[in-house]
Amino acid sequence: MRVFLEISYDGTCYHGWQRQPVSLTVQQVIEEALERLCGAKTVIVGCGRTDAEVHASYYVAHCDIPSLSEAQRFDSLDQLAFKLNGMLDDDVAIRSITEVSDKAHARFDASDRSYTYLIHTIKNPFLSGRSARVFGDLNVEAMRKAALHLIFQGDFAAFCKTGSDVKTTICDVRKLEIFEDALQGQIRIEISADRYLRNMVRAIVGTLLDVGRGKLSEVDFQDVVASCDRSRAGRSAPGCGLYLSRVEYPSNVFVSSYL
C-alpha cells in the first residue's frame, strides 16, 4: 500500500534530502530504517530536494510498504511511525504516516510549497546552525518594498543555480513576506510558490540582503529580476537559515492534520 510520511528534520548533519553516492542524506537514513522494518528495500519519494544544511519543519514523502495484513514488524501505521522514530536519530522525526491512493505522489501532486528563511543580526548561540548570522544593520523596509516585485507568475531565471537542468524557469510566487523582531535582532522571510528552481530561495534572500545593506536600490532589484541573469543577483544566503515549512495538496489527494 502507498503511504504519505509527514516528516521534520534538522539538516545540519546531512548533505540534503536526496541520496548521494558518498554523503549522508535524510532520504538514506529513513530508507534504511524502513528496510529493516519492512523486510525489503523501500524507496521513498520526497516532495522536493533540500540542499546541505537546509532544514524542514514540514516535509512530505511517499513510499509503498506491505499491507498491514502482510507486515510482520508492525500492525498499524501509528506503530510503524513509533518504531521508525525509535530507530532514527533525534534530528529526524516522523510526525505521521497516512495511507493514500496508489497513484498519489508527494512531489507531483503538491500544489503549493512554502519556505521560511531565518536571519539574526545579534549574536545568539542558540540560533547557530538554525538561522543565518548577518553582520551590520539591514533596512528591512527597503527589503519589503523590493520583495513586492517578486510576487508574480513569470521567469525567475535570475535566481536559478547556473547549470541547472530544468525545462522551464517559470514559477508562480504567491506570497513573500518579511517580519522583523528588532529587539531580538531577528528577521523571518516567508515565501510560497507552486514550484522552485535550484537554489532559488537562497538566491532571492541573498539579493534582498543586498537591498537591505544598501548595495541595491528597489529599481536595481527590479532590473535584476527582469534580466533573468543569475550573475546579476546576489550571492546565495547560507543553507542553515532555510526551512521547508509547508506543503499543500488538493483535498482529494491528501489533507494534513498538521497544517
C-alpha positions as CSV (number, residue, x, y, z in Angstrom):
1,M,0.0,0.0,0.0
2,R,1.1,3.6,-0.6
3,V,1.6,6.0,2.3
4,F,2.5,9.6,2.9
5,L,5.0,10.3,5.6
6,E,5.0,13.7,7.3
7,I,8.5,14.4,8.4
8,S,10.5,17.1,10.2
9,Y,14.3,17.3,10.2
10,D,17.3,19.3,11.2
11,G,19.6,19.3,8.1
12,T,22.8,20.3,9.9
13,C,24.4,16.9,9.7
14,Y,23.1,15.9,6.3
15,H,24.1,16.5,2.7
16,G,20.5,17.4,1.8
17,W,17.4,15.3,1.3
18,Q,18.3,13.3,-1.8
19,R,20.6,10.2,-1.7
20,Q,24.2,10.8,-2.6
21,P,26.9,8.3,-3.5
22,V,29.1,9.0,-0.5
23,S,27.5,11.6,1.7
24,L,24.8,11.0,4.3
25,T,21.3,12.3,3.5
26,V,17.9,12.3,5.1
27,Q,16.4,10.1,2.4
28,Q,19.1,7.5,3.1
29,V,18.6,7.2,6.8
30,I,14.8,6.9,6.5
31,E,15.0,4.3,3.7
32,E,17.5,2.2,5.7
33,A,15.1,2.3,8.8
34,L,12.1,1.4,6.6
35,E,14.0,-1.5,5.0
36,R,14.7,-3.0,8.4
37,L,11.1,-2.7,9.4
38,C,9.5,-3.8,6.1
39,G,12.0,-6.6,5.4
40,A,12.7,-5.3,1.8
41,K,14.3,-2.4,0.1
42,T,11.9,0.6,0.3
43,V,12.4,3.6,-1.8
44,I,10.8,6.9,-0.6
45,V,10.0,9.8,-2.9
46,G,10.2,13.3,-1.4
47,C,8.1,16.4,-2.2
48,G,11.3,18.2,-3.3
49,R,15.0,18.5,-2.8
50,T,16.7,20.4,0.1
51,D,20.4,21.2,0.0
52,A,23.1,20.5,2.5
53,E,22.4,22.0,6.0
54,V,18.8,23.0,4.9
55,H,16.1,22.1,7.4
56,A,12.4,21.1,7.1
57,S,9.9,21.9,9.7
58,Y,7.4,20.1,7.5
59,Y,8.2,17.7,4.7
60,V,6.1,15.0,2.9
61,A,7.4,11.8,1.2
62,H,5.6,8.8,-0.2
63,C,6.5,5.1,-0.4
64,D,5.0,1.7,-0.9
65,I,5.0,-0.7,2.0
66,P,3.5,-4.1,2.8
67,S,-0.2,-4.1,3.7
68,L,-0.9,-4.3,7.4
69,S,-2.0,-7.9,7.0
70,E,1.3,-8.8,5.4
71,A,3.6,-6.8,7.6
72,Q,5.5,-8.7,10.3
73,R,7.1,-6.0,12.4
74,F,4.2,-3.5,12.8
75,D,0.4,-3.9,13.0
76,S,-0.6,-0.3,12.4
77,L,0.7,2.8,10.7
78,D,1.0,4.5,14.1
79,Q,3.2,1.7,15.3
80,L,5.3,2.0,12.2
81,A,5.8,5.7,12.9
82,F,6.7,4.9,16.5
83,K,9.2,2.3,15.6
84,L,10.8,4.5,12.9
85,N,11.2,7.3,15.4
86,G,12.9,4.9,17.8
87,M,15.4,3.9,15.1
88,L,16.1,7.4,13.7
89,D,18.4,9.9,15.3
90,D,16.9,12.9,17.2
91,D,17.4,15.2,14.2
92,V,14.8,13.4,12.1
93,A,11.2,12.9,13.2
94,I,8.3,11.0,11.6
95,R,5.2,13.0,12.5
96,S,2.6,10.7,11.0
97,I,2.1,8.0,8.3
98,T,-1.2,8.0,6.3
99,E,-2.5,5.6,3.7
100,V,-3.2,7.3,0.4
101,S,-4.3,6.1,-3.1
102,D,-1.9,4.0,-5.1
103,K,-1.3,6.9,-7.6
104,A,-0.7,9.7,-5.0
105,H,2.6,11.4,-5.5
106,A,4.4,13.5,-2.9
107,R,6.2,15.7,-5.4
108,F,3.9,15.9,-8.5
109,D,0.6,16.3,-6.6
110,A,1.8,19.1,-4.4
111,S,0.0,22.4,-5.3
112,D,1.9,24.8,-3.1
113,R,5.1,24.9,-1.1
114,S,6.3,27.4,1.4
115,Y,9.8,28.1,2.7
116,T,10.9,30.1,5.8
117,Y,14.3,31.8,6.0
118,L,15.6,32.9,9.4
119,I,18.2,35.7,9.9
120,H,19.7,37.0,13.1
121,T,21.8,40.2,13.4
122,I,22.6,39.9,17.1
123,K,24.9,37.0,18.1
124,N,22.9,34.2,19.6
125,P,24.5,30.8,20.3
126,F,21.1,29.1,20.4
127,L,20.5,30.0,16.8
128,S,23.8,28.7,15.5
129,G,23.2,26.3,12.6
130,R,19.4,27.1,12.6
131,S,19.5,30.8,11.5
132,A,21.9,32.8,9.3
133,R,24.0,35.3,11.1
134,V,24.2,38.6,9.2
135,F,26.5,41.4,10.3
136,G,25.5,45.0,10.3
137,D,22.2,46.8,10.1
138,L,19.6,46.0,7.5
139,N,17.0,48.3,6.0
140,V,14.1,45.8,6.4
141,E,11.5,48.3,4.9
142,A,13.6,48.5,1.7
143,M,13.7,44.7,1.6
144,R,9.9,44.6,1.9
145,K,9.4,47.0,-1.0
146,A,11.8,45.1,-3.2
147,A,10.1,41.8,-2.3
148,L,6.8,43.0,-3.7
149,H,8.4,42.8,-7.2
150,L,8.7,39.0,-6.7
151,I,5.1,38.3,-6.3
152,F,4.1,37.3,-9.8
153,Q,3.9,34.4,-12.2
154,G,6.9,34.6,-14.6
155,D,10.5,34.0,-15.2
156,F,12.8,33.6,-12.2
157,A,15.9,32.6,-14.1
158,A,17.9,35.3,-12.2
159,F,17.6,33.2,-9.1
160,C,18.2,29.8,-10.6
161,K,21.5,28.0,-10.0
162,T,23.7,28.2,-13.0
163,G,23.8,24.9,-15.0
164,S,20.5,23.6,-13.6
165,D,18.8,21.1,-15.9
166,V,15.2,22.5,-15.9
167,K,12.7,22.6,-18.7
168,T,11.3,26.0,-17.6
169,T,12.2,28.8,-15.2
170,I,8.6,30.0,-14.9
171,C,7.3,30.0,-11.3
172,D,4.2,31.4,-9.6
173,V,5.3,33.1,-6.4
174,R,2.1,33.8,-4.5
175,K,3.4,35.3,-1.2
176,L,6.6,36.8,0.0
177,E,6.5,38.5,3.5
178,I,9.3,39.8,5.7
179,F,8.8,40.0,9.5
180,E,11.2,41.7,11.9
181,D,11.7,41.5,15.7
182,A,14.1,44.4,16.0
183,L,14.6,43.9,19.8
184,Q,15.8,40.4,19.3
185,G,17.6,41.2,16.1
186,Q,15.7,38.5,14.2
187,I,14.2,38.6,10.7
188,R,11.9,36.0,9.2
189,I,11.2,35.7,5.4
190,E,8.3,33.6,4.2
191,I,7.7,32.7,0.6
192,S,5.1,30.5,-1.1
193,A,5.0,29.3,-4.7
194,D,3.8,26.5,-6.9
195,R,7.4,25.4,-7.6
196,Y,11.0,26.4,-7.1
197,L,14.2,26.4,-9.1
198,R,17.5,25.1,-7.8
199,N,18.9,27.4,-5.1
200,M,16.0,29.9,-5.8
201,V,15.0,30.9,-2.3
202,R,18.6,31.3,-1.1
203,A,19.4,33.4,-4.1
204,I,16.4,35.6,-3.5
205,V,17.3,36.1,0.1
206,G,20.9,36.9,-0.8
207,T,19.7,39.5,-3.2
208,L,17.2,41.0,-0.7
209,L,20.1,41.3,1.8
210,D,22.0,43.4,-0.8
211,V,19.0,45.7,-0.8
212,G,18.9,45.8,3.0
213,R,22.6,46.7,3.0
214,G,22.1,49.5,0.5
215,K,24.0,47.8,-2.3
216,L,21.0,47.6,-4.5
217,S,18.1,50.1,-4.8
218,E,14.5,49.0,-5.5
219,V,14.9,49.9,-9.2
220,D,18.2,47.9,-9.3
221,F,16.4,44.9,-7.8
222,Q,13.6,45.1,-10.4
223,D,16.3,45.2,-13.1
224,V,17.9,42.0,-11.7
225,V,14.6,40.2,-11.8
226,A,13.9,41.3,-15.4
227,S,17.4,40.4,-16.5
228,C,16.9,36.7,-16.0
229,D,20.7,36.7,-15.4
230,R,21.9,34.8,-12.3
231,S,25.2,36.7,-12.4
232,R,23.4,40.0,-11.6
233,A,21.7,38.7,-8.5
234,G,23.3,38.4,-5.1
235,R,25.2,35.6,-3.5
236,S,23.1,32.7,-2.2
237,A,22.3,33.0,1.5
238,P,23.6,30.2,3.8
239,G,21.7,27.0,3.9
240,C,21.4,26.9,7.7
241,G,18.7,29.6,7.7
242,L,16.4,27.8,5.2
243,Y,13.4,25.7,6.2
244,L,10.8,23.9,4.0
245,S,7.8,24.8,6.2
246,R,4.6,23.9,4.3
247,V,3.5,21.6,1.6
248,E,-0.1,21.6,0.4
249,Y,-2.1,19.1,-1.7
250,P,-5.6,19.1,-3.3
251,S,-8.1,17.7,-0.8
252,N,-8.7,14.6,-3.0
253,V,-5.0,13.7,-2.7
254,F,-4.0,14.4,0.9
255,V,-5.1,16.6,3.8
256,S,-2.5,17.1,6.6
257,S,-3.6,17.3,10.2
258,Y,-0.5,19.4,11.0
259,L,-1.1,22.5,8.7
